[in-house]
Amino acid sequence: MGNYLFKLAALTTTALLLQACGGDAQTAAGGAAEPQQTYEWKLVTTWPKNFPALGRAPELLAEKVEAMSNGRMKIRVYGDGELVPALEVFDAVSAGTAEIGHGAAYYWKGKVPEAQFFSVLPFGMNGQEMQAWIQYGGGMELWEELYVPFNLIPMSSGSTGVQMGGWFNKEINSKEDFRGLKMRIPGLAQDILSRLGGVPVNMPGSELFTALQTGVLDATEWVGPYNDLAFGLYEIADYYYYPGWHEPGAIIEFTFNKQKFEALPADLQEILRTAVEAVALGMTNEFLARNALSLQELEENHGVVPRQFPEDLLHELNTIAQEEIDKLADLSPMGARIHQSYREFEASMSEYQDVSEEAYTRARKL
Ligand code: CA
């Protein structure tokens, strides 16, 4: 045993010496991988600084990367408007004003409509299915390809889980109740609201409370009980509807400036990727845990009584949603490829969920 340990120690010493020689050689040759080079990066987000879950995720990334890199990389996080406005995060990271962004892909639909596939689609895949598609179903490769022309590398920051349907100042009983309704809602649901005669509004979270209070908006959705409670939306709206048919599990995204990311030493790239995965899992779990507690708080302390959208309305919205999703295939050859991959994976999920999650969810209530 002692002899084995001695040999192991000798081997380890040899390996360290070899590593050190490699490092010297790279330094002498002027390589980019100098061991002590440090990096100070900026991260811009679409959320208020330190907002629960959404705003904490980038802070956690910064903390993990600094610890894992032994201080070689420091990331400074800027909230909505601190360096750039929320809805300019995509352009800021693309241009290199900041190296990292945090937001959601459907915010960029005006510039890259195909990006909507990688956040969430109304009546589409839920958060768990989306993450499976992205990581193991070919979604990630398509997402990366879509962002190449913008000098960006996307990564999933996890899912919000199924969202709530939103806050309204009147009852919603049929699709006619959406006519003329000025509602903040993101992504493809904007096109659905337009078809119903409503007025979709693109607006970052930080402006919602005031907009609803002053009548700029008649209704707004935000995320779920955890985040909706944080903005105090219950104070100014009468009705809280579910389920969030428009967002059955939004994927939150990190974007990296591609040039800056690829210029990093390989170990720092891997540290960033690994830290993002850890943050993504944590955020997904945080939403589920805290949404449940926050719904209780809304009901017990603030008198909120959640209402379910009528089933015939949900059926009508679903029919329109499927038509709008299929229109995305006509956007571009890239849109057609993403649409095919999404639909194929969604079909396999639907078939499997019948005998797994859905079957179990029904069974445990018997
Ligand atoms: Ca939302």
Residues whose N, C-alpha, C, O or C-beta is under 5 A from the ligand:
A	BS01	CA	Q163 E221 W222 V223 E247
